[in-house]
Amino acid sequence: MVNTIDSDGSGFLDFSEFMALATEKNLLVTKDNLKKAFESLDIDKNGSLSIAELEQAFGTSGHKKTKKFWMEFIKEIDEDGSGEVEFEEFFEGMKKLAGK
C-alpha cells in the first residue's frame, strides 16, 4: 500500500502522500487500517498524537509543515480540546476527509 502512494520513491510517506492515501477510500479508510496508521504515528505510544509526533513523522520529506499547520490540523479534529488527537478523533477526521 505504501509503495502505491509513495510518489517520490523515498520509502516514506510525506504528509501530502499520506493525505492522498487517506482520501483513497478503498485503501485506507477502514478502522483496522487507520488504527495501524495511528499506531505508527504515535511514537511515544501514549494513545494520542501530538504536534511533535506529527512533525517527526512527516518532517523527513521536502514538504515539511510548520508548527502552525499542525496546530490547525489538530484543532480541526480534536473534539475534546486536549491539544492532541486520540484514535477515535483521528478515525472520525479521516472518515470526514474521505467523505465517508
N, C-alpha and C positions, 0 to 999 in steps of 0.2 A: 504494500500500500504506500509506504514512504517513497519507494523508488518511482512510483507512478506520478507523484506530485512534486518530487524534488526537481524543479525545473532548472536549477542552476548546477545540478550534479554534485553538490557539496557533500552529500551523505547525511545532511541535517536539514530539518525544516526551518526556514526562517518564518517570520510572522505572516508574511503575505502568502506563503505556501501553505502554512497551517490553516489560515482563513479560507483559502481556496478548497482545501480538503474538508474543512468543517462545513462548507456550503454544499459539498457534493453529497447529497442526502443518502445515496445508496452505499457510499464508502464508510462514512464515519458516524453519522447521527443515529447510533444505537447506544443504549445505555452502557453496554459492555465496552464498546469501542471508546466511548467518551470517558468511561472510568479509567481505562488503560492510559489514555492521553493525559487525563488529570493526574494520575499517579506518577507519570513520568515527569510532569511539570512540577509536582510537589516535592521539591528537592529535600526539604527537611522532614518530610513525611509526617507533618502535623495535621494533615487533613484540610489545609487551606492554602490558597495561592496568594503570595504577597507580591508587591511591586518588585522587590529584589529577586524573587524567584522567576518572575516573568522576564525581567531584564536579563538575568543569567541564562535562561532557557533560549531566549530569542536574540541575545546580544552578540552572537558569534557571526552573524551574517553582515553583509554590507547594507542591510536595511534596518539598522538599529533604530529603535524608537526612543523617544525622550521619556523622562520620568513623568512629565505632564501627560503624555499619551497614555501611559499605563495607569495613571491616577484616574483619567477619564474612562478608560476601558473598565477598570474595576468598579468605579462609581455606577456605570451603566448596568452592571449585572449584580451588584452587591445589594441584595434585597434587605439584609438585616443591618446594614450600615456599619459593619465591623471593620471596614477598610481592607478586608481580604475576601477572597472568593472561595466558598466551600463547594463541595462537589455538586450538590443539588442546584445551587445558583449557576455554576458552570454549565451543568446539563441543560437547565432551562434557557440560559443565554445562548447556547449553541443551537438549541432547537429553534429559538426565535430567529436567529441569524439564518438558519437553513429554511425558514418558512414552514416549519412543521407545527 
